[in-house]
Amino acid sequence: MESRPRIAPAIGPVWRILRWASLISAIAISVALLAAYPSLPEIVPIHFDFNGAPDNFGPKTSVFVLIAIMLASTVLIFWFAARPRIVNYPVPVTADNAARLYALSYQLLVLSLIHI
């Protein structure tokens, strides 16, 4: 990794906006869940089948675990997207391909944020 070029990925403003919007939305969802926590029933659905029907239930404290997982994965992916130089690549990173690989890595990570 030390020999990898320090090149900023060529990313348009839409990708940066999407990256930040993903982080902000994860925080907003967490705040909304915490605000709704007192009104939740004692048993809540924690898993859903392919049709969207709940197929597993747990105590309402499970919400805290879900919030923690969502925030941790969002923050970690957000952090890695800003540091594409440290991401693993299936090919050697050279001065010729670094900008393209870094941009693709950034875009892939941002798209995974949107999916979370």
Secondary structure, DSSP 4 states (H G I P E B T S, - for coil): -TTS--------HHHHHHHHHHHHHHHHHHHHHHHHGGGS-SEEEEEE-TTS-EEEEEETTHHHHHHHHHHHHHHHHHHHHT-GGGS--SS---TTTHHHHHHHHHHHHHHHHHH-
